[in-house]
Amino acid sequence: MRNGIIAIAMLLTFAADTSKVGAQEAQWQLVFSDEFDLPNGSQPEAKKWNRTNSGTSPWNRWINNNSKDVVYIKNGRLICRAIPNRSNKNEMLTGAVDTKGKFSFQYGKVEVRMRTNMKVGNFPAAWMVPVPGADKRYGEIDIVEMFGNQGKSAHTVHTHRSFSLKKEGLTRERKIDLNVKKWHVYGVEWDKNCIVWTVDGNEVFRYNRSEAKQMQEEGQWTFDRPFYLILNQSVGNGSHPLLVPNVKTTYETQFDWIRVYQKR
């Protein structure tokens, strides 16, 4: 009889735990997703994505928003590449997409399944920046970045305090050893008090809003506004030995899917 009681107790405990997990899952509502299930050679859906324009930053300096060789769909995946270029002054063509003006969100959970190569000079990312608005302070949430052939994933946050005022003192980045050539799910869960990064569902880093008045005034937390998504394959600018690109080779990052959830 004792064994029967133990078995019943274990069953009840399992049922309670399952119910709790189900309740946690039920609080999230899918608000944006792309599985990239389009015919090979297609461009990503225009109602969801822009081809990102070039700029003056290291990550976007060589972006080409027309070439179908640097952004396209293949086998149900979004392919972003950096390829040698012989047509103009840029040494390479790189590809990126974003949801600016098409989708943004404030607080929630985003997950992206992706893999990349491990070559010196590699510099891909899945990340978020604020929708342009009244708040001009800097903010950036890097869901994941990779640097060269390091074999690590980097999870970083940039604020007005760190980016514009150049004040450090707070841990804003965590790198973990990882075979980034294999598929992994990288995530961020973000609310008004904290940002939590995950890899394959496991927490790897968190960044909290400070309660210190001076920190608040300096812009230690600049995340109470909508952000949009960016997926890109770039190459480094040579600022570090890991980020010296080989402009005669091809770099490639594959995105299997991306999903964004918000609490009901």
PATOR-839156 format. One line per 3 residues: number of its first residue (from 1); for each residue x, y, z of N, C-alpha, C. Coordinates in Angstrom, 1 decimal, m for minus. Layout:
<atoms>
NUM = X Y Z X Y Z X Y Z ~ ...;
</atoms>
This chain:
<atoms>
1 = 0.8 m1.2 0.0 0.0 0.0 0.0 0.9 1.3 0.0 ~ 2.0 1.2 0.8 2.9 2.3 0.8 3.4 2.7 m0.6 ~ 3.8 1.6 m1.4 4.2 1.9 m2.7 3.2 2.5 m3.6;
4 = 1.9 2.1 m3.3 0.8 2.7 m4.1 0.6 4.2 m3.7 ~ 0.8 4.5 m2.5 0.6 5.9 m2.0 1.7 6.8 m2.7 ~ 3.0 6.2 m2.7 4.1 7.0 m3.3 3.9 7.2 m4.7;
7 = 3.4 6.2 m5.4 3.1 6.3 m6.9 2.1 7.3 m7.1 ~ 1.0 7.4 m6.3 m0.1 8.4 m6.5 0.5 9.8 m6.2 ~ 1.3 9.9 m5.2 1.9 11.2 m4.9 2.8 11.7 m6.0;
10 = 3.6 10.8 m6.6 4.5 11.1 m7.7 3.6 11.6 m8.9 ~ 2.5 10.8 m9.2 1.7 11.2 m10.3 1.1 12.5 m10.1 ~ 0.6 12.8 m8.9 0.0 14.1 m8.6 1.0 15.3 m8.8;
13 = 2.3 15.0 m8.3 3.3 16.0 m8.4 3.6 16.3 m9.9 ~ 3.7 15.2 m10.7 4.0 15.4 m12.1 2.9 16.1 m12.8 ~ 1.6 15.8 m12.4 0.5 16.5 m13.0 0.5 18.0 m12.7;
16 = 0.9 18.3 m11.4 1.0 19.7 m11.0 2.0 20.4 m11.7 ~ 3.2 19.8 m11.9 4.3 20.4 m12.6 4.0 20.6 m14.1 ~ 3.3 19.7 m14.7 2.9 19.8 m16.1 1.9 20.9 m16.2;
19 = 1.0 21.0 m15.3 0.0 22.1 m15.3 0.7 23.5 m15.2 ~ 1.7 23.5 m14.3 2.4 24.8 m14.2 3.1 25.2 m15.4 ~ 3.8 24.2 m16.1 4.5 24.5 m17.3 3.5 24.9 m18.4;
22 = 2.4 24.3 m18.4 1.4 24.6 m19.4 0.8 26.0 m19.2 ~ 0.7 26.4 m17.9 0.2 27.8 m17.6 1.3 28.8 m18.0 ~ 2.6 28.5 m17.8 3.6 29.4 m18.2 3.6 29.6 m19.7;
25 = 3.4 28.5 m20.5 3.4 28.6 m21.9 2.2 29.3 m22.4 ~ 1.1 29.2 m21.7 m0.2 29.8 m22.1 m0.2 31.3 m22.0 ~ 0.8 31.8 m21.2 0.8 33.3 m21.0 1.4 34.0 m22.2;
28 = 2.1 33.2 m23.1 2.8 33.8 m24.2 1.9 33.7 m25.5 ~ 1.8 34.8 m26.2 1.0 34.8 m27.5 2.0 35.1 m28.6 ~ 2.0 34.3 m29.7 2.8 34.6 m30.8 2.3 35.8 m31.5;
31 = 3.2 36.8 m31.7 2.8 38.0 m32.4 3.5 38.3 m33.7 ~ 4.6 37.5 m33.9 5.3 37.7 m35.2 6.1 36.4 m35.4 ~ 6.2 35.9 m36.6 7.0 34.7 m36.9 7.3 34.7 m38.4;
34 = 8.4 34.0 m38.7 8.7 33.7 m40.1 9.5 32.3 m40.1 ~ 9.0 31.4 m40.8 9.6 30.1 m40.9 10.4 30.0 m42.2 ~ 10.3 31.0 m43.0 11.1 31.1 m44.3 10.8 30.0 m45.2;
37 = 9.5 29.5 m45.2 9.1 28.4 m46.0 8.6 28.9 m47.4 ~ 9.5 29.4 m48.2 9.2 29.9 m49.5 10.0 29.1 m50.5 ~ 9.7 29.2 m51.8 10.5 28.5 m52.8 11.9 28.9 m52.8;
40 = 12.8 28.0 m53.2 14.2 28.3 m53.3 14.5 29.5 m54.2 ~ 15.3 30.4 m53.8 15.6 31.6 m54.6 14.7 32.8 m54.3 ~ 13.7 32.6 m53.5 12.8 33.7 m53.2 13.4 34.7 m52.3;
43 = 12.9 35.9 m52.3 13.3 36.9 m51.4 12.4 36.8 m50.1 ~ 12.8 37.2 m49.0 11.9 37.1 m47.8 10.7 38.0 m48.0 ~ 9.6 37.6 m47.3 8.3 38.3 m47.5 8.5 39.8 m47.3;
46 = 8.0 40.5 m48.3 8.1 42.0 m48.2 7.2 42.6 m47.2 ~ 6.1 41.9 m46.8 5.3 42.5 m45.8 5.9 42.4 m44.4 ~ 6.9 41.6 m44.3 7.6 41.4 m43.0 9.0 42.0 m42.9;
49 = 9.7 42.0 m44.1 11.1 42.4 m44.0 11.5 43.4 m45.1 ~ 12.4 44.3 m44.7 13.1 45.2 m45.6 14.5 44.6 m45.9 ~ 15.0 44.9 m47.1 16.4 44.7 m47.4 17.1 45.9 m46.8;
52 = 17.9 45.7 m45.8 18.6 46.8 m45.1 19.5 47.6 m46.0 ~ 19.5 48.9 m45.8 20.3 49.8 m46.5 21.7 49.9 m45.9 ~ 22.7 50.3 m46.8 24.1 50.4 m46.3 24.2 51.7 m45.4;
55 = 25.3 51.7 m44.7 25.5 52.8 m43.8 27.0 53.0 m43.6 ~ 27.4 53.7 m42.5 28.8 54.0 m42.3 29.4 53.2 m41.1 ~ 28.6 52.4 m40.5 29.1 51.5 m39.4 29.8 50.3 m39.9;
58 = 30.7 49.7 m39.1 31.4 48.5 m39.6 30.4 47.4 m40.1 ~ 29.3 47.2 m39.4 28.4 46.1 m39.7 27.6 46.3 m41.0 ~ 27.4 47.6 m41.4 26.5 47.9 m42.6 27.3 48.6 m43.7;
61 = 28.6 48.7 m43.6 29.3 49.5 m44.6 29.3 48.9 m46.0 ~ 29.2 47.6 m46.1 29.2 46.9 m47.4 27.9 46.3 m47.8 ~ 26.8 46.6 m47.1 25.5 46.1 m47.3 25.1 46.4 m48.8;
64 = 24.5 45.4 m49.4 23.9 45.7 m50.7 22.4 45.2 m50.6 ~ 21.5 46.1 m50.9 20.1 45.8 m50.7 19.4 45.4 m52.0 ~ 20.2 45.1 m53.0 19.6 44.7 m54.3 20.0 43.3 m54.7;
67 = 21.2 42.9 m54.4 21.8 41.6 m54.8 21.0 40.5 m54.2 ~ 20.6 39.5 m55.1 19.9 38.3 m54.7 20.9 37.2 m54.3 ~ 22.2 37.6 m54.4 23.3 36.6 m54.0 23.6 36.7 m52.5;
70 = 23.2 37.8 m51.8 23.5 37.9 m50.4 22.4 37.8 m49.5 ~ 21.1 37.8 m50.0 19.9 37.5 m49.2 19.0 36.7 m50.1 ~ 18.6 35.5 m49.6 17.6 34.7 m50.4 17.2 33.5 m49.5;
73 = 16.1 32.8 m50.0 15.6 31.7 m49.3 16.1 30.4 m49.9 ~ 16.5 29.4 m49.1 16.9 28.1 m49.6 16.6 27.1 m48.6 ~ 15.9 26.1 m49.1 15.5 24.9 m48.2 14.8 25.3 m46.9;
76 = 14.0 26.3 m47.0 13.2 26.8 m45.9 14.0 27.6 m44.9 ~ 15.1 28.2 m45.3 16.0 29.0 m44.5 16.3 30.3 m45.1 ~ 16.4 31.3 m44.3 16.9 32.6 m44.8 18.5 32.6 m44.9;
79 = 19.0 32.8 m46.0 20.5 32.8 m46.2 21.0 34.2 m46.3 ~ 21.9 34.6 m45.4 22.5 35.9 m45.5 24.0 35.7 m45.7 ~ 24.6 36.3 m46.7 26.0 36.1 m47.0 26.8 37.4 m47.2;
82 = 28.1 37.2 m47.1 29.1 38.2 m47.5 29.9 37.6 m48.5 ~ 30.0 38.3 m49.7 30.7 37.7 m50.9 31.7 38.6 m51.5 ~ 32.7 38.1 m52.1 33.6 39.0 m52.8 32.9 39.9 m53.8;
85 = 33.4 41.1 m54.0 32.8 42.1 m54.9 33.9 42.6 m55.9 ~ 33.5 42.7 m57.1 34.4 43.3 m58.1 33.8 44.4 m58.9 ~ 32.6 44.8 m58.5 31.8 45.8 m59.3 32.0 47.2 m58.9;
88 = 32.4 47.5 m57.6 32.6 48.9 m57.2 33.7 48.9 m56.1 ~ 33.8 50.0 m55.5 34.9 50.3 m54.5 34.8 49.4 m53.3 ~ 33.6 48.9 m52.9 33.4 48.0 m51.8 34.1 46.7 m52.0;
91 = 34.8 46.2 m51.1 35.6 44.9 m51.3 34.7 43.7 m51.2 ~ 33.5 43.9 m50.5 32.6 42.8 m50.4 31.1 43.3 m50.5 ~ 30.2 42.4 m50.8 28.8 42.7 m50.7 28.3 41.8 m49.5;
94 = 27.5 42.5 m48.6 26.9 41.8 m47.5 25.4 41.9 m47.5 ~ 24.7 41.0 m46.8 23.3 41.0 m46.8 22.7 41.1 m45.4 ~ 21.6 41.8 m45.3 20.8 42.0 m44.0 19.4 42.3 m44.3;
97 = 18.5 41.9 m43.4 17.1 42.3 m43.4 16.7 42.9 m42.1 ~ 15.6 43.7 m42.1 15.1 44.2 m40.9 13.6 44.4 m41.0 ~ 12.9 44.7 m39.8 11.5 44.9 m39.8 11.1 46.3 m39.5;
100 = 12.0 47.2 m39.7 11.7 48.6 m39.5 10.5 49.1 m40.3 ~ 9.5 49.7 m39.6 8.3 50.2 m40.2 7.3 49.1 m40.5 ~ 7.6 47.8 m40.2 6.7 46.7 m40.5 6.4 45.9 m39.3;
103 = 7.3 45.8 m38.4 7.0 45.1 m37.1 7.9 45.6 m36.0 ~ 7.4 45.9 m34.9 8.2 46.2 m33.7 7.4 45.8 m32.5 ~ 8.1 45.7 m31.3 7.4 45.3 m30.1 8.1 45.9 m28.9;
106 = 7.4 46.1 m27.8 7.9 46.5 m26.6 7.6 45.5 m25.5 ~ 8.7 44.9 m25.0 8.6 43.8 m24.0 8.1 42.5 m24.7 ~ 8.7 41.4 m24.3 8.2 40.1 m24.9 9.4 39.1 m24.9;
109 = 9.2 38.1 m25.8 10.2 37.1 m25.9 10.5 36.9 m27.4 ~ 11.7 36.8 m27.8 12.1 36.5 m29.2 13.1 35.4 m29.2 ~ 12.9 34.5 m30.2 13.8 33.3 m30.3 14.1 33.2 m31.8;
112 = 15.4 32.9 m32.1 15.8 32.7 m33.5 16.7 31.5 m33.5 ~ 16.4 30.6 m34.5 17.2 29.4 m34.7 18.2 29.7 m35.9 ~ 19.5 29.5 m35.6 20.4 29.9 m36.6 21.7 29.2 m36.5;
115 = 22.6 29.2 m37.5 23.9 28.7 m37.5 24.8 29.6 m38.4 ~ 26.1 29.5 m38.2 27.0 30.3 m39.0 28.3 29.6 m39.3 ~ 29.2 30.1 m40.1 30.5 29.5 m40.2 31.4 30.0 m39.1;
118 = 32.6 29.4 m39.1 33.6 29.9 m38.1 34.9 30.2 m38.9 ~ 34.9 31.4 m39.6 36.0 31.9 m40.3 36.5 33.2 m39.6 ~ 37.8 33.4 m39.7 38.3 34.7 m39.2 37.6 35.8 m40.0;
121 = 37.2 36.9 m39.4 36.5 38.0 m40.0 35.0 37.9 m40.0 ~ 34.4 36.7 m39.6 33.0 36.6 m39.6 32.3 37.5 m38.5 ~ 31.2 38.1 m38.8 30.6 39.0 m37.9 29.0 39.1 m38.2;
124 = 28.3 38.0 m37.9 26.9 38.0 m38.1 26.2 38.3 m36.8 ~ 24.9 38.6 m36.9 24.1 38.9 m35.6 22.6 38.8 m35.9 ~ 21.9 38.6 m34.8 20.5 38.8 m34.7 20.3 39.7 m33.5;
127 = 19.6 40.9 m33.8 19.6 42.0 m32.8 18.4 42.9 m33.0 ~ 18.3 43.9 m32.1 17.2 44.8 m32.1 17.6 46.2 m31.7 ~ 17.0 47.2 m32.4 17.2 48.6 m32.1 15.9 49.3 m32.0;
130 = 15.9 50.5 m31.4 14.6 51.2 m31.2 14.0 51.8 m32.5 ~ 12.7 51.8 m32.5 12.0 52.5 m33.6 12.3 54.0 m33.4 ~ 12.6 54.7 m34.4 12.9 56.2 m34.3 11.7 56.9 m33.6;
133 = 12.0 57.7 m32.7 10.9 58.4 m32.0 11.5 59.6 m31.1 ~ 10.7 60.0 m30.2 11.0 61.2 m29.4 12.2 60.9 m28.5 ~ 12.4 59.7 m28.0 13.5 59.3 m27.2 14.7 59.0 m28.1;
136 = 15.7 59.9 m28.1 16.9 59.8 m29.0 18.0 59.1 m28.3 ~ 17.9 58.7 m27.1 19.0 58.0 m26.4 19.2 56.6 m27.1 ~ 20.5 56.2 m27.0 20.8 54.9 m27.7 20.3 53.7 m26.9;
139 = 20.0 52.7 m27.6 19.6 51.4 m27.1 19.8 50.3 m28.1 ~ 20.3 49.2 m27.7 20.5 48.1 m28.6 20.5 46.8 m27.8 ~ 19.8 45.8 m28.3 19.8 44.5 m27.6 20.3 43.5 m28.7;
142 = 21.5 42.9 m28.4 22.1 41.9 m29.3 21.7 40.6 m28.8 ~ 20.7 40.0 m29.5 20.3 38.6 m29.1 21.5 37.7 m29.2 ~ 22.2 37.8 m30.3 23.4 37.0 m30.4 24.3 37.6 m31.5;
145 = 25.6 37.6 m31.3 26.6 37.9 m32.3 27.7 36.9 m32.2 ~ 28.4 36.7 m33.3 29.6 35.9 m33.4 30.8 36.7 m33.9 ~ 32.0 36.4 m33.5 33.2 37.1 m33.8 34.2 36.1 m34.4;
148 = 34.4 36.2 m35.7 35.5 35.4 m36.3 35.3 33.9 m36.1 ~ 36.4 33.2 m35.8 36.4 31.8 m35.6 36.5 31.4 m34.1 ~ 36.0 32.3 m33.3 36.1 32.2 m31.8 35.5 31.0 m31.2;
151 = 34.4 30.5 m31.8 33.7 29.4 m31.2 32.9 29.8 m29.9 ~ 32.4 31.0 m30.0 31.6 31.5 m28.8 30.4 32.3 m29.4 ~ 29.4 32.3 m28.6 28.2 33.2 m28.9 28.3 34.4 m27.9;
154 = 28.0 35.6 m28.4 28.1 36.8 m27.5 26.7 37.4 m27.4 ~ 26.4 37.8 m26.2 25.0 38.3 m25.8 25.2 39.6 m25.1 ~ 24.8 40.7 m25.7 25.2 42.0 m25.3 24.1 43.0 m25.3;
157 = 24.3 44.0 m24.4 23.3 45.1 m24.4 24.1 46.4 m24.5 ~ 23.6 47.4 m25.2 24.2 48.7 m25.3 23.2 49.8 m24.9 ~ 23.5 50.7 m24.0 22.6 51.7 m23.5 23.2 53.1 m23.9;
160 = 22.4 54.1 m23.6 22.9 55.5 m23.7 24.1 55.7 m22.8 ~ 24.1 55.2 m21.6 25.2 55.3 m20.7 26.5 54.7 m21.2 ~ 26.4 53.5 m21.8 27.6 52.8 m22.2 28.0 53.2 m23.6;
163 = 27.0 53.5 m24.5 27.4 53.8 m25.9 27.7 55.2 m26.1 ~ 26.9 56.1 m25.6 27.0 57.5 m25.8 27.9 58.2 m24.8 ~ 27.7 57.9 m23.5 28.6 58.5 m22.5 29.8 57.7 m22.2;
166 = 30.0 56.5 m22.8 31.2 55.7 m22.6 31.5 55.4 m21.1 ~ 30.5 55.2 m20.4 30.7 54.9 m19.0 30.4 53.4 m18.8 ~ 31.4 52.7 m18.2 31.3 51.3 m18.0 31.1 51.0 m16.5;
169 = 31.4 49.8 m16.1 31.2 49.5 m14.7 30.1 48.4 m14.5 ~ 29.3 48.2 m15.5 28.3 47.2 m15.4 28.6 46.1 m16.4 ~ 28.3 44.9 m16.0 28.4 43.8 m17.0 27.3 43.9 m18.0;
172 = 27.8 44.0 m19.3 26.8 44.2 m20.4 26.9 43.1 m21.4 ~ 27.8 42.1 m21.2 28.0 41.1 m22.2 28.4 39.8 m21.6 ~ 27.9 38.7 m22.2 28.3 37.4 m21.7 28.6 36.5 m23.0;
175 = 29.8 35.9 m23.0 30.2 35.0 m24.1 30.2 33.6 m23.5 ~ 29.7 32.7 m24.3 29.7 31.3 m23.9 30.4 30.4 m25.0 ~ 31.1 29.4 m24.6 31.7 28.5 m25.5 30.6 27.7 m26.2;
178 = 30.7 27.7 m27.6 29.6 27.1 m28.3 30.1 26.8 m29.7 ~ 29.7 25.6 m30.3 29.9 25.3 m31.7 28.9 26.0 m32.5 ~ 29.2 27.2 m33.0 28.2 28.0 m33.7 27.9 27.5 m35.1;
181 = 28.7 26.5 m35.5 28.4 25.9 m36.8 27.1 25.0 m36.8 ~ 26.8 24.6 m35.5 25.6 23.8 m35.4 24.4 24.7 m35.1 ~ 23.2 24.1 m35.3 22.0 24.9 m35.0 21.8 25.1 m33.5;
184 = 21.4 26.3 m33.2 21.1 26.6 m31.8 19.9 27.6 m31.8 ~ 19.2 27.7 m30.7 18.1 28.6 m30.6 18.5 29.7 m29.6 ~ 18.6 30.9 m30.1 19.1 32.0 m29.3 17.9 32.9 m28.9;
187 = 17.7 33.3 m27.7 16.6 34.0 m27.3 16.8 35.2 m26.3 ~ 15.8 36.0 m26.2 15.8 37.1 m25.3 14.4 37.3 m24.7 ~ 14.3 37.4 m23.4 13.0 37.7 m22.7 13.2 39.0 m22.1;
190 = 12.3 40.0 m22.3 12.5 41.4 m22.0 11.3 41.9 m21.4 ~ 11.4 42.6 m20.2 10.3 43.3 m19.6 10.8 44.6 m19.1 ~ 10.0 45.3 m18.3 10.4 46.7 m17.9 11.5 46.7 m16.8;
193 = 11.9 45.6 m16.3 12.9 45.5 m15.3 14.2 44.8 m15.6 ~ 14.1 43.9 m16.7 15.2 43.0 m16.9 15.2 42.5 m18.3 ~ 16.4 42.1 m18.8 16.5 41.4 m20.1 17.3 40.1 m19.8;
196 = 16.7 39.0 m20.3 17.3 37.7 m20.0 17.7 37.1 m21.4 ~ 18.9 36.6 m21.5 19.3 35.9 m22.7 19.3 34.4 m22.5 ~ 19.0 33.6 m23.5 19.0 32.2 m23.4 19.6 31.6 m24.7;
199 = 20.2 30.4 m24.5 20.7 29.6 m25.6 20.1 28.2 m25.4 ~ 19.3 27.7 m26.4 18.7 26.4 m26.3 17.8 26.3 m25.1 ~ 17.2 27.4 m24.7 16.2 27.4 m23.6 16.9 27.6 m22.2;
202 = 18.2 27.7 m22.2 18.9 27.9 m20.9 19.4 29.3 m20.7 ~ 19.1 29.9 m19.6 19.6 31.2 m19.3 21.1 31.3 m19.3 ~ 21.7 32.3 m20.0 23.1 32.5 m20.0 23.5 33.9 m19.5;
205 = 22.6 34.8 m19.4 23.0 36.2 m19.0 21.7 37.0 m18.7 ~ 21.8 37.9 m17.8 20.7 38.9 m17.6 21.3 40.3 m17.3 ~ 20.5 41.2 m17.6 20.8 42.7 m17.4 19.6 43.3 m16.8;
208 = 19.8 43.9 m15.6 18.8 44.5 m14.8 18.7 46.0 m14.9 ~ 17.5 46.6 m14.8 17.4 48.0 m14.6 17.9 48.4 m13.3 ~ 18.7 49.4 m13.2 19.3 49.9 m12.0 18.3 50.8 m11.2;
211 = 18.3 50.7 m9.9 17.4 51.6 m9.1 18.2 52.9 m8.7 ~ 19.4 52.9 m9.0 20.2 54.1 m8.6 19.8 55.3 m9.5 ~ 19.6 56.4 m8.9 19.1 57.6 m9.5 20.0 58.1 m10.6;
214 = 21.3 58.2 m10.3 22.3 58.6 m11.2 22.4 57.7 m12.4 ~ 22.3 56.4 m12.2 22.3 55.5 m13.3 21.1 55.8 m14.2 ~ 20.0 56.0 m13.6 18.8 56.2 m14.4 18.9 57.5 m15.3;
217 = 19.5 58.5 m14.6 19.6 59.8 m15.3 20.6 59.7 m16.5 ~ 21.6 58.8 m16.3 22.6 58.6 m17.4 22.2 57.7 m18.5 ~ 21.0 57.1 m18.3 20.5 56.3 m19.4 21.0 54.9 m19.3;
220 = 21.1 54.3 m18.1 21.5 52.9 m17.9 20.5 51.9 m18.5 ~ 19.2 52.4 m18.6 18.1 51.5 m19.1 17.4 52.4 m20.1 ~ 17.5 52.0 m21.4 16.9 52.8 m22.5 16.0 51.8 m23.3;
223 = 15.2 51.0 m22.6 14.5 49.9 m23.3 13.0 50.0 m23.1 ~ 12.4 51.1 m22.7 11.0 51.2 m22.5 10.4 51.9 m23.7 ~ 10.5 51.2 m24.9 10.0 51.7 m26.1 10.0 50.5 m27.1;
226 = 9.3 50.7 m28.3 9.4 49.6 m29.2 10.7 49.4 m29.9 ~ 11.1 48.2 m30.2 12.3 47.8 m30.9 11.9 47.0 m32.2 ~ 12.7 47.1 m33.2 12.5 46.2 m34.4 13.7 45.3 m34.5;
229 = 13.6 44.3 m35.4 14.5 43.2 m35.6 15.5 43.4 m36.7 ~ 16.7 42.9 m36.6 17.7 42.9 m37.7 18.4 41.5 m37.7 ~ 18.5 41.0 m38.9 19.3 39.7 m39.1 20.3 40.1 m40.1;
232 = 21.6 39.8 m39.9 22.6 40.2 m40.9 23.8 39.3 m40.9 ~ 24.4 39.3 m42.0 25.7 38.7 m42.2 26.7 39.8 m42.6 ~ 27.6 40.1 m41.7 28.6 41.1 m42.0 30.0 40.5 m41.8;
235 = 31.0 41.3 m42.0 32.4 41.0 m41.7 33.0 42.1 m40.9 ~ 34.0 41.7 m40.2 34.7 42.7 m39.3 35.4 43.8 m40.1 ~ 35.9 44.8 m39.4 36.6 45.9 m40.1 38.1 45.9 m39.7;
238 = 38.6 44.7 m39.2 40.0 44.6 m38.9 40.4 45.2 m37.6 ~ 39.5 45.6 m36.7 39.8 46.3 m35.4 40.3 45.3 m34.4 ~ 40.2 44.0 m34.7 40.7 42.9 m33.8 41.2 41.8 m34.8;
241 = 42.2 41.1 m34.4 42.7 39.9 m35.2 41.5 39.0 m35.6 ~ 40.5 38.8 m34.8 39.4 37.9 m35.1 38.5 38.5 m36.2 ~ 38.6 39.8 m36.4 37.7 40.5 m37.3 38.4 41.1 m38.5;
244 = 39.5 40.4 m38.9 40.1 40.8 m40.2 39.5 39.9 m41.3 ~ 38.7 40.5 m42.2 38.0 39.6 m43.1 38.9 39.2 m44.3 ~ 38.6 38.0 m44.8 39.2 37.6 m46.0 38.2 38.0 m47.2;
247 = 38.5 39.0 m47.9 37.6 39.6 m48.8 37.5 38.7 m50.1 ~ 38.2 37.6 m50.2 38.2 36.7 m51.3 37.4 35.5 m51.0 ~ 36.8 35.4 m49.9 36.0 34.2 m49.5 34.6 34.6 m49.3;
250 = 33.7 33.6 m49.0 32.3 33.8 m48.8 32.0 33.4 m47.3 ~ 31.2 34.3 m46.7 30.7 34.0 m45.3 29.2 33.8 m45.4 ~ 28.7 32.9 m44.6 27.3 32.6 m44.7 26.7 32.3 m43.3;
253 = 25.5 32.9 m43.0 24.7 32.6 m41.9 23.3 32.2 m42.3 ~ 22.8 31.1 m41.7 21.5 30.6 m42.0 20.5 30.8 m40.9 ~ 19.3 31.3 m41.2 18.3 31.5 m40.1 17.2 30.6 m40.5;
256 = 16.9 29.6 m39.6 15.9 28.6 m39.8 14.5 29.2 m39.5 ~ 14.3 29.9 m38.5 13.1 30.6 m38.1 13.3 31.6 m37.1 ~ 12.3 32.5 m36.9 12.3 33.6 m35.9 10.9 33.7 m35.4;
259 = 10.7 33.9 m34.1 9.4 34.0 m33.5 9.4 35.0 m32.3 ~ 8.4 35.8 m32.2 8.3 36.8 m31.2 7.0 36.6 m30.4 ~ 7.0 36.6 m29.1 5.9 36.4 m28.3 5.7 37.6 m27.3;
262 = 4.5 37.8 m27.0 4.2 38.8 m25.9 3.2 38.2 m24.9 ~ 3.2 38.6 m23.7 2.3 38.1 m22.7 0.9 38.5 m23.0 ~ 0.0 37.6 m22.8 m1.5 37.9 m23.0 m2.0 39.0 m22.1;
</atoms>
